[in-house]
Amino acid sequence: MSKKKKVIVLASMVALLVLTGCLNYFLNRPDGAQDVNAGNNTTYADYFAAQHADRSSSRSETIMYYNAIISSESSSASAKADAEKALETLVENMKVEQQLESLIKSLGYEDCLVTIGNENINVILKSDAMTEPEVGRVVEIIESTTGKDAPYIRVKPIDA
């Protein structure tokens, strides 16, 4: 691979690592820690916009990476097949995430962010709090759309 492609691959991986770290932090912090931005000018509206933009940017870079592998004459047949499969999975996950976000917003939530991982589906909703029936409706939408069971679905409201 050329040096330029290696730099692009490395930059893509770093961007994905940063995105994963941010999502991990926001999904796993204690419920009492929701006001960490109270002392600065960052709002949760900014959070959702930033996360959507970061996800879009990192996905674009990842797609470019896979396309570079697929179109490279020096890539092996197995590397091309793996890249095609990974690209197909990524595009399918992107479609499902967008569909889930639309369905969840139709329940009356102002904004949400859905990420589909290898095992779990994470949903961050712009909501002060959620009742058990509200969480149940969100989980039901995800289960019926993806076939994933409730133990693999995380729903996290963020105080708007």
C-alpha positions as CSV (number, residue, x, y, z in Angstrom):
1,M,0.0,0.0,0.0
2,S,1.2,3.5,-0.7
3,K,2.1,5.8,2.1
4,K,-0.9,8.0,1.5
5,K,-3.3,5.1,1.8
6,K,-1.6,4.0,5.0
7,V,-2.1,7.5,6.5
8,I,-5.8,7.5,5.5
9,V,-6.2,4.1,7.1
10,L,-4.5,5.2,10.3
11,A,-6.5,8.4,10.4
12,S,-9.7,6.4,9.9
13,M,-8.9,4.0,12.7
14,V,-8.0,6.9,15.1
15,A,-11.4,8.6,14.3
16,L,-13.3,5.4,15.0
17,L,-11.4,4.9,18.2
18,V,-12.3,8.4,19.4
19,L,-16.0,7.9,18.4
20,T,-16.0,4.6,20.3
21,G,-14.5,6.2,23.4
22,C,-17.1,9.0,23.4
23,L,-20.0,6.6,23.0
24,N,-18.5,4.4,25.7
25,Y,-18.2,7.3,28.1
26,F,-21.8,8.6,27.5
27,L,-23.4,5.2,27.6
28,N,-21.6,4.0,30.8
29,R,-21.5,7.0,33.0
30,P,-23.6,7.0,36.2
31,D,-27.1,8.5,36.0
32,G,-26.1,11.3,38.4
33,A,-23.4,12.5,36.1
34,Q,-25.7,13.8,33.4
35,D,-24.9,17.5,34.0
36,V,-21.2,17.4,33.3
37,N,-21.6,20.2,30.7
38,A,-23.3,22.6,33.2
39,G,-20.1,24.7,33.5
40,N,-19.4,25.3,29.9
41,N,-21.3,26.3,26.7
42,T,-21.8,22.8,25.3
43,T,-25.4,21.8,25.2
44,Y,-27.0,18.4,24.6
45,A,-28.4,19.7,21.3
46,D,-24.7,20.3,20.4
47,Y,-24.0,16.8,21.6
48,F,-26.5,15.2,19.3
49,A,-25.4,17.3,16.3
50,A,-21.8,16.6,17.0
51,Q,-22.3,12.9,17.4
52,H,-24.3,12.7,14.2
53,A,-21.6,14.6,12.4
54,D,-18.8,12.5,13.9
55,R,-20.5,9.3,13.0
56,S,-21.1,10.5,9.4
57,S,-17.5,11.6,9.0
58,S,-16.0,8.4,10.4
59,R,-18.4,6.3,8.3
60,S,-17.3,8.2,5.2
61,E,-13.7,7.5,6.0
62,T,-14.3,3.9,6.7
63,I,-16.2,3.5,3.4
64,M,-13.3,5.2,1.6
65,Y,-10.9,2.7,3.3
66,Y,-13.0,-0.3,2.2
67,N,-13.3,1.0,-1.3
68,A,-9.6,1.6,-1.5
69,I,-9.0,-2.1,-0.6
70,I,-11.6,-3.3,-3.0
71,S,-10.2,-1.2,-5.9
72,S,-6.6,-1.8,-5.2
73,E,-4.8,-4.1,-7.6
74,S,-2.3,-5.1,-4.9
75,S,-5.1,-6.3,-2.5
76,S,-5.5,-10.1,-2.3
77,A,-8.7,-11.7,-3.3
78,S,-9.5,-12.6,0.4
79,A,-8.8,-9.0,1.5
80,K,-11.1,-7.7,-1.2
81,A,-13.8,-10.2,-0.2
82,D,-13.5,-9.2,3.5
83,A,-13.7,-5.5,2.6
84,E,-16.7,-6.1,0.5
85,K,-18.4,-8.0,3.3
86,A,-17.5,-5.4,5.9
87,L,-18.7,-2.6,3.6
88,E,-22.0,-4.4,3.0
89,T,-22.5,-4.9,6.7
90,L,-21.7,-1.2,7.4
91,V,-24.1,0.1,4.8
92,E,-26.8,-2.2,6.1
93,N,-26.2,-1.1,9.7
94,M,-26.3,2.6,8.6
95,K,-29.7,2.0,6.9
96,V,-31.1,0.2,10.0
97,E,-29.8,2.9,12.3
98,Q,-31.4,5.6,10.3
99,Q,-34.7,3.7,10.2
100,L,-34.6,3.1,13.9
101,E,-33.9,6.8,14.6
102,S,-36.9,7.8,12.5
103,L,-39.2,5.3,14.2
104,I,-38.0,6.3,17.7
105,K,-38.4,10.0,16.9
106,S,-42.0,9.2,15.8
107,L,-42.7,8.3,19.4
108,G,-42.3,12.0,20.2
109,Y,-38.6,12.2,21.1
110,E,-36.8,15.3,19.8
111,D,-33.6,13.6,18.9
112,C,-31.9,10.2,19.3
113,L,-28.7,8.4,18.3
114,V,-28.7,4.7,17.4
115,T,-25.5,2.7,17.1
116,I,-25.4,-0.9,16.0
117,G,-22.3,-2.8,17.2
118,N,-21.4,-6.4,16.7
119,E,-23.5,-7.6,19.7
120,N,-25.3,-4.6,21.2
121,I,-27.5,-1.8,20.0
122,N,-27.2,1.5,21.9
123,V,-29.8,4.2,21.8
124,I,-29.3,7.6,23.3
125,L,-32.5,9.7,23.6
126,K,-33.0,13.4,24.2
127,S,-35.3,13.0,27.2
128,D,-35.4,14.2,30.8
129,A,-36.4,10.7,32.0
130,M,-38.1,7.6,30.8
131,T,-40.7,5.4,32.3
132,E,-40.6,1.7,32.0
133,P,-43.4,1.6,29.4
134,E,-41.5,4.2,27.3
135,V,-38.3,2.2,27.4
136,G,-40.4,-0.9,26.5
137,R,-41.8,0.8,23.4
138,V,-38.3,1.8,22.2
139,V,-37.0,-1.7,22.9
140,E,-40.0,-3.2,21.1
141,I,-39.3,-1.1,18.0
142,I,-35.7,-2.2,18.0
143,E,-36.6,-5.9,18.5
144,S,-39.1,-6.0,15.7
145,T,-36.8,-4.1,13.3
146,T,-33.5,-5.9,14.0
147,G,-34.5,-9.2,15.7
148,K,-32.1,-8.5,18.6
149,D,-33.3,-9.5,22.1
150,A,-33.8,-7.0,24.9
151,P,-30.6,-7.9,26.8
152,Y,-28.6,-6.7,23.9
153,I,-30.4,-3.3,23.7
154,R,-29.3,-0.3,25.8
155,V,-31.5,2.7,26.0
156,K,-30.1,5.8,27.7
157,P,-32.0,9.1,28.1
158,I,-30.0,12.3,28.3
159,D,-31.5,15.2,30.2
160,A,-32.3,17.7,27.5
